[in-house]
């Protein structure tokens, strides 16, 4: 009991900052959604459809688009083409639905709330190991203000996946390697980029092994090396499930073509080719359409984050870099930047770097919120009214 009280006392500042930031952010999202429901036009194509008296009306638009798939999988298991969605998140919804009811909607939202709060808490503790509290707090605020950050509060995998990524790095940095491997395995059962934590942990292990300042027993470090391999288990178990039930262990990739998202899974398309494709789209797509706005946002995300991710290498954040680089690059190999503004949310090293740059340059401290806050509001309104954003 004393140790628990001591732990809470030692983390009082972390709890205080994270709680205030999280609550203000949630209230702001709810207010924007409330006003959008009253005044913004609606597109019915991708709105959450399983509406019933048990489902809170104010939560319905949290399950638009992919949210419907996750709730459907949680309720009925996989149906046609839904194997593109990894199993851990819908499985958690399925397990918790008897507690919350509402056909999984409340369960899914609750998982996201808890996951994201814990993710912010452990992100604070992780970053505080290497950076000043001013940098840490700004990085978290910049993450919350990013135009697609509202996905952390939707019935999507973003919040859970982000928590598992942060926990994996946190456990590795605090030398709890078996826990790092377990959380990495859960991450690779949540989203495909979770498998890149295998490479990141291998790099982090090597950096710790070579660090002469930290007096870690070399023999002990070697004995911990197998823990890294645990990361692969989440993906391998899902591939085995797909092979046993559908005869195709890579079905999660092969069904992508049926979502009309323009993803090419039969061959690899290089990054420069995707940029060239988007250059042509910027010229040919009608500038007065929502499609053009989405194309611009995807293109600008690709340009900015490709530079920021590369910059993390020169900061010598090698384990952060390798995960961010692979998680950024992988979806682009399908020939599109589709959903990239959402995918980059979990690349927290980018937000650390933005925070460091903003600490040195006043103009960035001014421009960043002036750009991102209006975009966050606009994107949130569009998503909750059924328009495609990311």
C-alpha positions as CSV (number, residue, x, y, z in Angstrom):
1,X,0.0,0.0,0.0
2,X,2.8,2.4,0.9
3,X,4.6,1.6,-2.4
4,X,1.4,2.4,-4.4
5,X,1.0,5.8,-2.5
6,X,4.6,6.6,-3.2
7,X,4.2,5.8,-6.9
8,X,1.1,8.1,-7.2
9,X,3.0,10.8,-5.3
10,X,6.0,10.5,-7.6
11,X,3.8,10.7,-10.7
12,X,1.6,13.5,-9.4
13,X,2.8,16.0,-11.9
14,X,2.4,13.5,-14.8
15,X,-1.2,12.7,-13.8
16,X,-2.0,16.4,-13.4
17,X,-0.8,17.5,-16.8
18,X,-2.1,14.5,-18.7
19,X,-5.5,14.7,-17.0
20,X,-6.0,18.4,-17.7
21,X,-4.9,18.1,-21.3
22,X,-7.0,15.0,-21.9
23,X,-10.2,16.4,-20.3
24,X,-9.9,19.7,-22.1
25,X,-9.3,17.9,-25.4
26,X,-12.2,15.6,-24.9
27,X,-14.6,18.5,-24.0
28,X,-13.4,20.4,-27.1
29,X,-14.1,17.4,-29.3
30,X,-17.6,16.9,-27.8
31,X,-18.5,20.5,-28.3
32,X,-17.3,20.5,-32.0
33,X,-19.3,17.3,-32.6
34,X,-22.4,18.7,-31.0
35,X,-22.3,21.8,-33.2
36,X,-21.5,19.8,-36.3
37,X,-24.6,17.6,-35.6
38,X,-26.7,20.7,-35.5
39,X,-25.4,22.8,-38.4
40,X,-23.2,20.7,-40.7
41,X,-24.5,18.9,-43.8
42,X,-24.5,15.1,-43.7
43,X,-23.3,12.4,-46.1
44,X,-25.1,9.1,-45.3
45,X,-22.8,6.8,-47.2
46,X,-20.4,6.0,-44.3
47,X,-22.4,6.8,-41.3
48,X,-22.7,4.2,-38.5
49,X,-25.8,2.2,-39.3
50,X,-26.6,-0.2,-36.4
51,X,-28.6,2.5,-34.5
52,X,-30.9,1.3,-31.8
53,X,-32.4,2.6,-28.5
54,X,-29.6,1.0,-26.5
55,X,-26.9,3.0,-28.4
56,X,-26.3,6.5,-27.1
57,X,-27.1,8.9,-30.0
58,X,-24.2,11.1,-29.2
59,X,-21.8,8.2,-29.8
60,X,-23.2,7.1,-33.1
61,X,-20.8,9.1,-35.3
62,X,-17.8,7.8,-33.3
63,X,-18.2,4.6,-35.3
64,X,-18.4,6.0,-38.8
65,X,-16.3,4.3,-41.6
66,X,-14.0,1.6,-40.2
67,X,-15.7,1.8,-36.9
68,X,-18.6,-0.1,-38.4
69,X,-16.3,-2.9,-39.4
70,X,-14.7,-3.2,-36.0
71,X,-18.1,-3.4,-34.3
72,X,-19.3,-5.9,-36.9
73,X,-16.3,-8.2,-36.3
74,X,-16.7,-7.9,-32.6
75,X,-20.4,-8.9,-32.8
76,X,-20.4,-11.5,-35.7
77,X,-16.8,-12.4,-36.4
78,X,-15.1,-11.8,-39.8
79,X,-17.3,-11.5,-42.9
80,X,-16.4,-10.8,-46.5
81,X,-13.2,-8.8,-46.9
82,X,-13.0,-7.7,-43.2
83,X,-9.8,-9.7,-42.7
84,X,-8.0,-6.5,-43.5
85,X,-8.7,-5.5,-39.9
86,X,-6.5,-7.1,-37.3
87,X,-8.2,-9.0,-34.5
88,X,-7.1,-7.6,-31.1
89,X,-9.2,-4.4,-31.0
90,X,-12.5,-6.1,-32.1
91,X,-11.8,-9.0,-29.7
92,X,-11.5,-6.6,-26.8
93,X,-14.8,-5.0,-27.8
94,X,-16.3,-8.5,-28.0
95,X,-15.1,-9.4,-24.5
96,X,-16.3,-6.1,-22.9
97,X,-19.6,-5.8,-24.7
98,X,-21.5,-7.8,-22.0
99,X,-20.4,-5.2,-19.5
100,X,-21.3,-2.1,-21.5
101,X,-24.0,-3.4,-23.9
102,X,-25.0,-1.1,-26.8
103,X,-23.8,-3.7,-29.3
104,X,-20.1,-2.9,-28.6
105,X,-20.3,0.8,-29.3
106,X,-19.8,2.0,-25.7
107,X,-17.2,-0.8,-25.1
108,X,-15.2,0.4,-28.2
109,X,-15.3,4.0,-27.1
110,X,-14.4,3.2,-23.5
111,X,-11.4,1.1,-24.7
112,X,-10.2,4.2,-26.7
113,X,-10.7,6.6,-23.8
114,X,-8.7,4.4,-21.4
115,X,-6.1,3.5,-24.0
116,X,-5.4,7.0,-25.0
117,X,-5.2,8.4,-21.5
118,X,-2.7,5.7,-20.5
119,X,-0.8,6.3,-23.7
120,X,-0.4,10.0,-22.9
121,X,0.6,9.1,-19.3
122,X,3.3,6.7,-20.4
123,X,4.4,8.9,-23.3
124,X,5.0,11.6,-20.7
125,X,7.1,9.3,-18.6
126,X,9.0,7.9,-21.6
127,X,9.9,11.3,-23.0
128,X,10.8,12.7,-19.6
129,X,13.7,10.2,-19.5
130,X,15.5,12.1,-22.2
131,X,13.9,15.6,-22.6
132,X,13.0,18.6,-20.5
133,X,9.4,18.7,-19.2
134,X,8.8,21.8,-21.5
135,X,9.6,19.7,-24.5
136,X,7.6,16.8,-23.3
137,X,4.4,18.8,-22.6
138,X,4.6,20.7,-25.9
139,X,5.0,17.4,-27.8
140,X,1.9,16.0,-26.2
141,X,-0.1,19.2,-26.9
142,X,1.1,19.2,-30.5
143,X,-0.1,15.6,-30.8
144,X,-3.5,16.6,-29.5
145,X,-3.7,19.5,-31.9
146,X,-2.8,17.5,-35.0
147,X,-5.6,17.6,-37.6
148,X,-6.4,13.9,-37.4
149,X,-5.9,13.5,-33.6
150,X,-9.6,13.0,-33.1
151,X,-9.2,9.4,-34.4
152,X,-7.9,8.6,-30.9
153,X,-11.4,9.2,-29.7
154,X,-13.2,7.2,-32.5
155,X,-14.0,3.5,-32.7
156,X,-10.7,3.0,-34.5
157,X,-7.5,1.2,-33.5
158,X,-5.4,4.3,-33.1
159,X,-5.7,4.7,-29.3
160,X,-5.0,1.1,-28.5
161,X,-2.2,0.8,-31.0
162,X,-0.6,4.0,-29.8
163,X,-0.7,2.8,-26.2
164,X,1.0,-0.5,-27.1
165,X,3.7,1.2,-29.1
166,X,4.5,3.6,-26.2
167,X,4.4,0.8,-23.7
168,X,6.8,-1.3,-25.8
169,X,9.4,1.5,-26.0
170,X,8.8,2.4,-22.3
171,X,9.5,-1.1,-21.1
172,X,12.6,-1.4,-23.3
173,X,13.9,1.9,-22.1
174,X,13.4,0.8,-18.5
175,X,15.1,-2.6,-19.2
176,X,11.9,-4.7,-18.8
177,X,12.5,-6.5,-22.0
178,X,10.0,-9.4,-21.7
179,X,7.2,-6.9,-21.1
180,X,8.4,-4.9,-24.1
181,X,8.2,-8.1,-26.2
182,X,4.7,-8.9,-24.9
183,X,3.4,-5.4,-25.6
184,X,5.0,-5.5,-29.0
185,X,3.2,-8.8,-29.7
186,X,-0.1,-7.2,-28.8
187,X,0.7,-4.3,-31.1
188,X,1.4,-6.6,-34.0
189,X,-2.0,-8.2,-33.3
190,X,-3.6,-4.8,-33.5
191,X,-2.1,-3.3,-36.7
192,X,0.4,-4.5,-39.2
193,X,3.0,-1.8,-38.5
194,X,3.3,-3.3,-35.0
195,X,5.7,-5.8,-36.5
196,X,8.2,-3.0,-37.1
197,X,8.7,-2.9,-33.3
198,X,10.7,-6.0,-33.8
199,X,13.4,-4.0,-35.7
200,X,13.1,-1.1,-33.3
201,X,13.6,-3.2,-30.2
202,X,16.6,-4.9,-31.9
203,X,18.1,-1.5,-32.5
204,X,17.3,-0.4,-28.9
205,X,18.8,-3.6,-27.5
206,X,22.0,-3.0,-29.5
207,X,22.3,0.6,-28.4
208,X,21.9,-0.4,-24.7
209,X,24.3,-3.3,-25.2
210,X,27.0,-0.9,-26.6
211,X,26.3,1.9,-24.1
212,X,29.4,2.0,-21.8
213,X,27.8,4.7,-19.6
214,X,25.0,2.3,-18.5
215,X,26.6,-0.5,-16.5
216,X,24.3,-3.3,-17.7
217,X,25.7,-6.8,-17.6
218,X,26.5,-8.0,-21.1
219,X,25.5,-11.6,-20.2
220,X,22.2,-10.4,-18.9
221,X,21.5,-8.4,-22.0
222,X,22.3,-11.4,-24.2
223,X,19.9,-13.5,-22.2
224,X,17.2,-10.9,-22.8
225,X,17.6,-11.0,-26.6
226,X,15.0,-13.7,-27.3
227,X,12.3,-11.4,-25.7
228,X,12.4,-9.3,-28.8
229,X,11.2,-12.2,-30.9
230,X,7.9,-12.1,-29.0
231,X,6.8,-9.1,-31.1
232,X,6.3,-11.3,-34.1
233,X,3.8,-13.6,-32.3
234,X,0.8,-11.2,-32.7
235,X,1.2,-11.2,-36.5
236,X,2.1,-14.9,-36.8
237,X,-1.0,-16.0,-34.8
238,X,-3.2,-13.9,-37.0
239,X,-1.6,-15.3,-40.2
240,X,-2.1,-18.8,-38.9
241,X,-5.7,-18.0,-38.2
242,X,-6.2,-16.8,-41.7
243,X,-4.4,-19.8,-43.2
244,X,-6.5,-22.3,-41.2
245,X,-9.8,-20.6,-41.8
246,X,-9.4,-19.1,-45.3
247,X,-6.3,-20.9,-46.8
248,X,-4.4,-17.6,-47.2
249,X,-2.1,-16.4,-44.5
250,X,-1.7,-13.0,-46.2
251,X,-5.4,-12.4,-46.7
252,X,-5.2,-9.2,-44.7
253,X,-3.2,-7.8,-47.6
254,X,-5.0,-9.5,-50.5
255,X,-8.4,-8.1,-49.6
256,X,-7.2,-4.5,-49.7
257,X,-8.1,-4.3,-53.4
258,X,-11.8,-4.8,-52.6
259,X,-12.0,-1.6,-50.5
260,X,-11.7,0.6,-53.6
261,X,-8.9,2.5,-51.9
262,X,-6.4,2.4,-54.8
263,X,-3.9,0.2,-52.9
264,X,-1.7,-2.0,-55.0
265,X,-0.7,-5.2,-53.1
266,X,0.5,-7.4,-56.0
267,X,3.7,-5.3,-56.5
268,X,5.8,-2.7,-54.6
269,X,5.5,0.9,-55.8
270,X,8.4,3.1,-54.8
271,X,8.0,6.4,-52.9
272,X,9.1,8.7,-55.7
273,X,6.5,7.0,-57.9
274,X,3.8,7.8,-55.4
275,X,4.9,11.4,-55.2
276,X,4.8,11.7,-58.9
277,X,1.2,10.3,-58.9
278,X,0.2,13.0,-56.4
279,X,1.9,15.7,-58.4
280,X,-0.4,14.8,-61.3
281,X,-3.4,14.6,-59.0
282,X,-2.7,18.1,-57.6
283,X,-2.9,19.3,-61.2
284,X,-5.9,17.3,-62.5
285,X,-8.3,17.0,-59.6
286,X,-11.0,19.6,-59.4
287,X,-9.9,22.2,-56.8
288,X,-13.4,22.9,-55.7
289,X,-14.0,19.4,-54.3
290,X,-13.4,17.7,-51.0
291,X,-11.3,15.2,-52.8
292,X,-8.8,17.9,-53.7
293,X,-8.6,18.9,-50.0
294,X,-7.9,15.3,-49.0
295,X,-5.3,14.9,-51.7
296,X,-3.5,18.1,-50.6
297,X,-3.6,17.0,-46.9
298,X,-2.2,13.5,-47.8
299,X,0.5,15.1,-50.0
300,X,1.6,17.6,-47.4
301,X,1.6,14.9,-44.7
302,X,3.9,12.8,-46.9
303,X,6.2,15.7,-47.6
304,X,6.5,17.0,-44.0
305,X,6.7,13.6,-42.2
306,X,9.2,12.1,-44.6
307,X,11.5,15.0,-43.7
308,X,10.8,14.9,-40.0
309,X,11.3,11.1,-39.8
310,X,14.6,11.4,-41.6
311,X,15.6,14.1,-39.2
312,X,15.1,11.8,-36.2
313,X,18.0,9.7,-37.5
314,X,20.4,12.6,-37.3
315,X,19.3,13.1,-33.7
316,X,20.6,9.6,-33.1
317,X,17.2,8.3,-31.9
318,X,17.9,5.1,-33.7
319,X,15.2,2.9,-32.3
320,X,12.6,5.6,-32.7
321,X,13.8,6.3,-36.2
322,X,13.7,2.7,-37.5
323,X,10.1,2.2,-36.3
324,X,9.0,5.6,-37.6
325,X,10.7,5.1,-40.9
326,X,9.2,1.6,-41.5
327,X,5.7,2.6,-40.3
328,X,5.8,5.6,-42.5
329,X,7.2,3.9,-45.6
330,X,5.1,0.7,-45.6
331,X,1.7,2.0,-46.5
332,X,3.2,4.2,-49.3
333,X,4.5,1.0,-51.0
334,X,0.9,0.3,-52.0
335,X,1.1,3.3,-54.3
336,X,-0.9,5.8,-52.3
337,X,-0.7,8.2,-49.4
338,X,-4.3,7.3,-48.5
339,X,-4.9,7.5,-44.7
340,X,-1.4,8.7,-44.2
341,X,-2.6,11.7,-42.1
342,X,-4.1,9.2,-39.7
343,X,-1.3,6.7,-39.8
344,X,1.4,9.2,-38.8
345,X,-0.4,9.9,-35.5
346,X,1.5,7.1,-33.8
347,X,4.9,8.4,-34.9
348,X,5.5,10.2,-31.7
349,X,9.2,10.9,-32.3
350,X,8.0,13.4,-35.0
351,X,6.1,15.4,-32.4
352,X,9.1,15.4,-30.1
353,X,11.2,16.9,-32.9
354,X,8.5,19.5,-33.7
355,X,8.5,20.4,-30.0
356,X,12.3,20.8,-30.0
357,X,12.2,23.0,-33.1
358,X,9.4,25.1,-31.7
359,X,11.5,25.6,-28.5
360,X,14.1,27.2,-30.7
361,X,11.9,29.0,-33.2
362,X,9.1,31.3,-32.0
363,X,7.5,31.4,-35.5
364,X,6.9,27.7,-35.3
365,X,5.2,28.0,-31.9
366,X,2.8,30.5,-33.5
367,X,2.2,28.8,-36.9
368,X,1.7,25.3,-35.7
369,X,-1.5,25.9,-33.7
370,X,-2.8,28.5,-36.2
371,X,-2.6,25.8,-38.9
372,X,-3.6,22.6,-37.0
373,X,-6.5,23.8,-34.9
374,X,-8.7,25.0,-37.8
375,X,-7.8,21.8,-39.7
376,X,-8.6,19.6,-36.7
377,X,-12.0,21.3,-36.3
378,X,-12.7,21.0,-40.1
379,X,-11.6,17.4,-40.3
380,X,-13.6,16.3,-37.2
381,X,-16.7,17.9,-38.5
382,X,-16.4,16.2,-41.9
383,X,-15.6,12.8,-40.4
384,X,-18.6,12.9,-37.9
385,X,-21.0,14.0,-40.7
386,X,-19.9,11.0,-42.9
387,X,-17.3,12.5,-45.3
388,X,-14.1,10.8,-46.0
389,X,-11.0,12.4,-44.4
390,X,-8.4,9.7,-43.7
